[in-house]
């Protein structure tokens, strides 16, 4: 099942400038692993050394933050919309 993922500007260097990419996965973790096969390096920008989503990265499935769902285990279907949003800091 192909799922569309909206890519934020800071991560587009890994997606050849694409703002939306397509990947497969039954859950968020599978999706990120498969996305990294086509866009090498993106996994390391989303997942920390413990295998968790970085605290400064939010991933949404149909507008719902996966941190409040099942995290990386959040199940996906082909019509889901995935959005990745890195935290922005500044003053």
PyMOL commands that set and color helices and strands:
alter all, ss='L'
color gray80, all
select helices_A, chain A and resi 9-14+28-38+42-46+66-68+71-73
alter helices_A, ss='H'
color red, helices_A
select strands_A, chain A and resi 2-6+20-24+57-61+64-65+81-86
alter strands_A, ss='S'
color yellow, strands_A
deselect
rebuild
show_as cartoon
